[in-house]
Amino acid sequence: MAPLPNAELVQTSLQLYRYLLRCCKLLPEERIRQHYRHAVRQSFKVHADEDNPERIQQIIKRAIEDADWVMNK
């Protein structure tokens, strides 16, 4: 189960970034939302120069799985 509908439609890094920030809005406490927003931004910056399509798809898949875990925690 994905944290938000249409997780399967995420295909690009920008779509993933927006998707994860929308997930952060659903978290219960402001302190937790800030923490995960910061983590999403940092990860986006770290992987911004990635150009291997296979690796990008791996990152997207893993990020959605991690978001699912966080949302269900």
N, CA, C and O atoms as a Tinker XYZ file with bonds, in Angstrom:
   292  protein
     1  N      0.842000   -1.190000    0.000000    73     2
     2  CA     0.000000    0.000000    0.000000    64     1     3
     3  C      0.882000    1.247000    0.000000    63     2     4     5
     4  O      1.759000    1.377000    0.854000    81     3
     5  N      0.670000    2.140000   -0.917000    73     3     6
     6  CA     1.441000    3.373000   -1.020000    64     5     7
     7  C      0.832000    4.441000   -0.125000    63     6     8     9
     8  O     -0.371000    4.428000    0.134000    81     7
     9  N      1.667000    5.373000    0.351000    73     7    10
    10  CA     1.168000    6.416000    1.242000    64     9    11
    11  C      0.189000    7.373000    0.571000    63    10    12    13
    12  O     -0.692000    7.907000    1.246000    81    11
    13  N      0.308000    7.601000   -0.697000    73    11    14
    14  CA    -0.620000    8.456000   -1.435000    64    13    15
    15  C     -1.034000    7.733000   -2.706000    63    14    16    17
    16  O     -0.292000    6.890000   -3.210000    81    15
    17  N     -2.204000    8.051000   -3.223000    73    15    18
    18  CA    -2.603000    7.425000   -4.490000    64    17    19
    19  C     -1.641000    7.830000   -5.608000    63    18    20    21
    20  O     -0.993000    8.874000   -5.540000    81    19
    21  N     -1.563000    6.999000   -6.616000    73    19    22
    22  CA    -0.786000    7.276000   -7.824000    64    21    23
    23  C      0.726000    7.197000   -7.639000    63    22    24    25
    24  O      1.469000    7.774000   -8.432000    81    23
    25  N      1.191000    6.502000   -6.617000    73    23    26
    26  CA     2.628000    6.330000   -6.436000    64    25    27
    27  C      3.234000    5.634000   -7.641000    63    26    28    29
    28  O      4.385000    5.880000   -8.002000    81    27
    29  N      2.453000    4.766000   -8.255000    73    27    30
    30  CA     2.963000    4.028000   -9.417000    64    29    31
    31  C      3.185000    4.926000  -10.627000    63    30    32    33
    32  O      3.847000    4.516000  -11.581000    81    31
    33  N      2.647000    6.140000  -10.608000    73    31    34
    34  CA     2.812000    7.068000  -11.727000    64    33    35
    35  C      4.100000    7.881000  -11.639000    63    34    36    37
    36  O      4.458000    8.570000  -12.594000    81    35
    37  N      4.792000    7.812000  -10.520000    73    35    38
    38  CA     6.031000    8.571000  -10.336000    64    37    39
    39  C      7.109000    7.969000  -11.237000    63    38    40    41
    40  O      7.482000    6.809000  -11.065000    81    39
    41  N      7.611000    8.752000  -12.195000    73    39    42
    42  CA     8.610000    8.271000  -13.150000    64    41    43
    43  C      9.885000    9.105000  -13.175000    63    42    44    45
    44  O     10.928000    8.619000  -13.612000    81    43
    45  N      9.819000   10.345000  -12.716000    73    43    46
    46  CA    10.996000   11.211000  -12.765000    64    45    47
    47  C     11.363000   11.663000  -11.357000    63    46    48    49
    48  O     10.578000   11.545000  -10.416000    81    47
    49  N     12.573000   12.179000  -11.247000    73    47    50
    50  CA    13.033000   12.634000   -9.939000    64    49    51
    51  C     12.205000   13.819000   -9.437000    63    50    52    53
    52  O     11.950000   13.925000   -8.237000    81    51
    53  N     11.790000   14.696000  -10.327000    73    51    54
    54  CA    10.966000   15.831000   -9.906000    64    53    55
    55  C      9.590000   15.367000   -9.423000    63    54    56    57
    56  O      9.067000   15.888000   -8.438000    81    55
    57  N      9.014000   14.395000  -10.112000    73    55    58
    58  CA     7.738000   13.836000   -9.668000    64    57    59
    59  C      7.896000   13.182000   -8.293000    63    58    60    61
    60  O      7.022000   13.308000   -7.435000    81    59
    61  N      9.006000   12.489000   -8.092000    73    59    62
    62  CA     9.271000   11.853000   -6.803000    64    61    63
    63  C      9.394000   12.907000   -5.708000    63    62    64    65
    64  O      8.826000   12.758000   -4.626000    81    63
    65  N     10.133000   13.963000   -5.994000    73    63    66
    66  CA    10.326000   15.050000   -5.029000    64    65    67
    67  C      8.985000   15.636000   -4.592000    63    66    68    69
    68  O      8.741000   15.814000   -3.399000    81    67
    69  N      8.132000   15.931000   -5.546000    73    67    70
    70  CA     6.807000   16.494000   -5.238000    64    69    71
    71  C      5.954000   15.499000   -4.460000    63    70    72    73
    72  O      5.269000   15.862000   -3.505000    81    71
    73  N      6.006000   14.251000   -4.880000    73    71    74
    74  CA     5.243000   13.187000   -4.224000    64    73    75
    75  C      5.656000   13.070000   -2.747000    63    74    76    77
    76  O      4.807000   12.994000   -1.859000    81    75
    77  N      6.967000   13.056000   -2.506000    73    75    78
    78  CA     7.446000   12.903000   -1.124000    64    77    79
    79  C      7.104000   14.119000   -0.267000    63    78    80    81
    80  O      6.792000   13.970000    0.914000    81    79
    81  N      7.159000   15.313000   -0.842000    73    79    82
    82  CA     6.766000   16.504000   -0.075000    64    81    83
    83  C      5.277000   16.479000    0.258000    63    82    84    85
    84  O      4.874000   16.933000    1.329000    81    83
    85  N      4.461000   15.952000   -0.649000    73    83    86
    86  CA     3.027000   15.810000   -0.344000    64    85    87
    87  C      2.829000   14.793000    0.781000    63    86    88    89
    88  O      1.962000   14.974000    1.637000    81    87
    89  N      3.619000   13.740000    0.780000    73    87    90
    90  CA     3.544000   12.753000    1.869000    64    89    91
    91  C      3.880000   13.410000    3.208000    63    90    92    93
    92  O      3.243000   13.127000    4.222000    81    91
    93  N      4.876000   14.282000    3.203000    73    91    94
    94  CA     5.288000   14.953000    4.438000    64    93    95
    95  C      4.140000   15.772000    5.042000    63    94    96    97
    96  O      4.024000   15.877000    6.263000    81    95
    97  N      3.310000   16.340000    4.195000    73    95    98
    98  CA     2.185000   17.140000    4.683000    64    97    99
    99  C      1.191000   16.313000    5.485000    63    98   100   101
   100  O      0.429000   16.858000    6.283000    81    99
   101  N      1.196000   15.007000    5.278000    73    99   102
   102  CA     0.245000   14.124000    5.969000    64   101   103
   103  C      0.752000   13.642000    7.329000    63   102   104   105
   104  O      0.009000   12.996000    8.068000    81   103
   105  N      1.987000   13.942000    7.661000    73   103   106
   106  CA     2.541000   13.490000    8.940000    64   105   107
   107  C      1.919000   14.283000   10.087000    63   106   108   109
   108  O      1.562000   15.448000    9.911000    81   107
   109  N      1.786000   13.659000   11.263000    73   107   110
   110  CA     0.989000   14.252000   12.342000    64   109   111
   111  C      1.601000   15.464000   13.048000    63   110   112   113
   112  O      0.865000   16.376000   13.426000    81   111
   113  N      2.909000   15.501000   13.235000    73   111   114
   114  CA     3.511000   16.585000   14.024000    64   113   115
   115  C      4.399000   17.460000   13.148000    63   114   116   117
   116  O      5.069000   16.968000   12.240000    81   115
   117  N      4.398000   18.754000   13.427000    73   115   118
   118  CA     5.202000   19.702000   12.654000    64   117   119
   119  C      6.688000   19.361000   12.720000    63   118   120   121
   120  O      7.395000   19.458000   11.717000    81   119
   121  N      7.150000   18.972000   13.872000    73   119   122
   122  CA     8.568000   18.632000   14.048000    64   121   123
   123  C      8.958000   17.462000   13.145000    63   122   124   125
   124  O     10.032000   17.467000   12.542000    81   123
   125  N      8.100000   16.486000   13.059000    73   123   126
   126  CA     8.348000   15.320000   12.206000    64   125   127
   127  C      8.275000   15.731000   10.730000    63   126   128   129
   128  O      9.093000   15.291000    9.921000    81   127
   129  N      7.303000   16.567000   10.384000    73   127   130
   130  CA     7.178000   17.041000    8.996000    64   129   131
   131  C      8.444000   17.778000    8.573000    63   130   132   133
   132  O      8.948000   17.569000    7.469000    81   131
   133  N      8.957000   18.636000    9.446000    73   131   134
   134  CA    10.169000   19.387000    9.132000    64   133   135
   135  C     11.355000   18.453000    8.916000    63   134   136   137
   136  O     12.143000   18.636000    7.987000    81   135
   137  N     11.471000   17.457000    9.777000    73   135   138
   138  CA    12.580000   16.503000    9.662000    64   137   139
   139  C     12.554000   15.795000    8.310000    63   138   140   141
   140  O     13.575000   15.737000    7.625000    81   139
   141  N     11.405000   15.257000    7.920000    73   139   142
   142  CA    11.321000   14.515000    6.668000    64   141   143
   143  C     11.394000   15.418000    5.448000    63   142   144   145
   144  O     11.928000   15.006000    4.419000    81   143
   145  N     10.871000   16.641000    5.532000    73   143   146
   146  CA    11.033000   17.590000    4.418000    64   145   147
   147  C     12.504000   17.877000    4.180000    63   146   148   149
   148  O     12.971000   17.915000    3.042000    81   147
   149  N     13.229000   18.078000    5.283000    73   147   150
   150  CA    14.667000   18.330000    5.173000    64   149   151
   151  C     15.375000   17.122000    4.556000    63   150   152   153
   152  O     16.233000   17.282000    3.688000    81   151
   153  N     15.022000   15.927000    4.998000    73   151   154
   154  CA    15.633000   14.706000    4.468000    64   153   155
   155  C     15.338000   14.545000    2.976000    63   154   156   157
   156  O     16.219000   14.147000    2.213000    81   155
   157  N     14.116000   14.847000    2.556000    73   155   158
   158  CA    13.751000   14.748000    1.144000    64   157   159
   159  C     14.576000   15.725000    0.323000    63   158   160   161
   160  O     15.103000   15.362000   -0.729000    81   159
   161  N     14.693000   16.952000    0.789000    73   159   162
   162  CA    15.465000   17.968000    0.059000    64   161   163
   163  C     16.929000   17.576000   -0.051000    63   162   164   165
   164  O     17.533000   17.715000   -1.115000    81   163
   165  N     17.502000   17.087000    1.041000    73   163   166
   166  CA    18.905000   16.677000    1.037000    64   165   167
   167  C     19.118000   15.520000    0.057000    63   166   168   169
   168  O     20.081000   15.532000   -0.709000    81   167
   169  N     18.250000   14.546000    0.074000    73   167   170
   170  CA    18.382000   13.407000   -0.833000    64   169   171
   171  C     18.256000   13.844000   -2.288000    63   170   172   173
   172  O     18.968000   13.344000   -3.158000    81   171
   173  N     17.351000   14.773000   -2.542000    73   171   174
   174  CA    17.186000   15.279000   -3.898000    64   173   175
   175  C     18.475000   15.942000   -4.373000    63   174   176   177
   176  O     18.900000   15.734000   -5.510000    81   175
   177  N     19.098000   16.740000   -3.507000    73   175   178
   178  CA    20.353000   17.407000   -3.863000    64   177   179
   179  C     21.475000   16.399000   -4.094000    63   178   180   181
   180  O     22.260000   16.547000   -5.030000    81   179
   181  N     21.552000   15.389000   -3.255000    73   179   182
   182  CA    22.607000   14.380000   -3.361000    64   181   183
   183  C     22.508000   13.617000   -4.678000    63   182   184   185
   184  O     23.528000   13.308000   -5.294000    81   183
   185  N     21.300000   13.315000   -5.109000    73   183   186
   186  CA    21.097000   12.501000   -6.304000    64   185   187
   187  C     20.773000   13.325000   -7.547000    63   186   188   189
   188  O     20.399000   12.764000   -8.577000    81   187
   189  N     20.912000   14.637000   -7.466000    73   187   190
   190  CA    20.529000   15.509000   -8.584000    64   189   191
   191  C     21.339000   15.246000   -9.848000    63   190   192   193
   192  O     20.832000   15.460000  -10.949000    81   191
   193  N     22.565000   14.795000   -9.721000    73   191   194
   194  CA    23.406000   14.583000  -10.903000    64   193   195
   195  C     23.348000   13.147000  -11.434000    63   194   196   197
   196  O     24.105000   12.790000  -12.337000    81   195
   197  N     22.466000   12.335000  -10.885000    73   195   198
   198  CA    22.325000   10.949000  -11.340000    64   197   199
   199  C     21.755000   10.937000  -12.761000    63   198   200   201
   200  O     20.740000   11.579000  -13.028000    81   199
   201  N     22.405000   10.211000  -13.668000    73   199   202
   202  CA    21.923000   10.175000  -15.048000    64   201   203
   203  C     21.669000    8.758000  -15.564000    63   202   204   205
   204  O     21.254000    8.590000  -16.711000    81   203
   205  N     21.904000    7.760000  -14.758000    73   203   206
   206  CA    21.647000    6.377000  -15.147000    64   205   207
   207  C     20.160000    6.068000  -14.922000    63   206   208   209
   208  O     19.697000    6.074000  -13.781000    81   207
   209  N     19.409000    5.798000  -16.000000    73   207   210
   210  CA    17.959000    5.558000  -15.861000    64   209   211
   211  C     17.618000    4.391000  -14.932000    63   210   212   213
   212  O     16.637000    4.460000  -14.190000    81   211
   213  N     18.413000    3.328000  -14.965000    73   211   214
   214  CA    18.162000    2.191000  -14.065000    64   213   215
   215  C     18.324000    2.598000  -12.616000    63   214   216   217
   216  O     17.511000    2.243000  -11.763000    81   215
   217  N     19.380000    3.347000  -12.345000    73   215   218
   218  CA    19.640000    3.797000  -10.971000    64   217   219
   219  C     18.539000    4.746000  -10.510000    63   218   220   221
   220  O     18.117000    4.683000   -9.355000    81   219
   221  N     18.075000    5.610000  -11.381000    73   219   222
   222  CA    17.004000    6.547000  -11.023000    64   221   223
   223  C     15.744000    5.770000  -10.649000    63   222   224   225
   224  O     15.078000    6.105000   -9.669000    81   223
   225  N     15.414000    4.738000  -11.420000    73   223   226
   226  CA    14.234000    3.929000  -11.111000    64   225   227
   227  C     14.402000    3.183000   -9.782000    63   226   228   229
   228  O     13.434000    3.019000   -9.040000    81   227
   229  N     15.618000    2.735000   -9.482000    73   227   230
   230  CA    15.889000    2.094000   -8.195000    64   229   231
   231  C     15.670000    3.073000   -7.053000    63   230   232   233
   232  O     15.062000    2.731000   -6.039000    81   231
   233  N     16.169000    4.294000   -7.222000    73   231   234
   234  CA    16.021000    5.326000   -6.191000    64   233   235
   235  C     14.543000    5.644000   -5.981000    63   234   236   237
   236  O     14.087000    5.759000   -4.844000    81   235
   237  N     13.797000    5.785000   -7.069000    73   235   238
   238  CA    12.370000    6.092000   -6.972000    64   237   239
   239  C     11.635000    4.982000   -6.231000    63   238   240   241
   240  O     10.848000    5.246000   -5.321000    81   239
   241  N     11.897000    3.739000   -6.626000    73   239   242
   242  CA    11.231000    2.596000   -5.990000    64   241   243
   243  C     11.541000    2.547000   -4.493000    63   242   244   245
   244  O     10.642000    2.357000   -3.674000    81   243
   245  N     12.795000    2.718000   -4.149000    73   243   246
   246  CA    13.198000    2.661000   -2.740000    64   245   247
   247  C     12.597000    3.825000   -1.940000    63   246   248   249
   248  O     12.155000    3.635000   -0.807000    81   247
   249  N     12.583000    5.010000   -2.522000    73   247   250
   250  CA    12.034000    6.177000   -1.819000    64   249   251
   251  C     10.544000    6.007000   -1.545000    63   250   252   253
   252  O     10.065000    6.387000   -0.476000    81   251
   253  N      9.806000    5.441000   -2.498000    73   251   254
   254  CA     8.371000    5.219000   -2.295000    64   253   255
   255  C      8.154000    4.163000   -1.219000    63   254   256   257
   256  O      7.260000    4.300000   -0.384000    81   255
   257  N      8.970000    3.108000   -1.234000    73   255   258
   258  CA     8.872000    2.088000   -0.185000    64   257   259
   259  C      9.168000    2.689000    1.187000    63   258   260   261
   260  O      8.475000    2.396000    2.162000    81   259
   261  N     10.202000    3.533000    1.259000    73   259   262
   262  CA    10.532000    4.177000    2.537000    64   261   263
   263  C      9.420000    5.109000    2.997000    63   262   264   265
   264  O      9.101000    5.159000    4.185000    81   263
   265  N      8.825000    5.852000    2.056000    73   263   266
   266  CA     7.714000    6.743000    2.413000    64   265   267
   267  C      6.538000    5.940000    2.942000    63   266   268   269
   268  O      5.872000    6.340000    3.897000    81   267
   269  N      6.296000    4.810000    2.311000    73   267   270
   270  CA     5.208000    3.924000    2.768000    64   269   271
   271  C      5.470000    3.481000    4.202000    63   270   272   273
   272  O      4.564000    3.490000    5.035000    81   271
   273  N      6.691000    3.102000    4.483000    73   271   274
   274  CA     7.061000    2.659000    5.839000    64   273   275
   275  C      6.847000    3.794000    6.855000    63   274   276   277
   276  O      6.275000    3.582000    7.924000    81   275
   277  N      7.312000    4.990000    6.506000    73   275   278
   278  CA     7.182000    6.138000    7.413000    64   277   279
   279  C      5.720000    6.467000    7.653000    63   278   280   281
   280  O      5.319000    6.734000    8.786000    81   279
   281  N      4.925000    6.451000    6.597000    73   279   282
   282  CA     3.509000    6.809000    6.729000    64   281   283
   283  C      2.735000    5.788000    7.559000    63   282   284   285
   284  O      1.761000    6.146000    8.223000    81   283
   285  N      3.151000    4.527000    7.533000    73   283   286
   286  CA     2.469000    3.488000    8.287000    64   285   287
   287  C      3.028000    3.301000    9.684000    63   286   288   289
   288  O      2.495000    2.501000   10.454000    81   287
   289  N      4.061000    4.000000   10.023000    73   287   290
   290  CA     4.725000    3.865000   11.326000    64   289   291
   291  C      3.884000    4.422000   12.446000    63   290   292
   292  O      4.297000    4.387000   13.605000    81   291
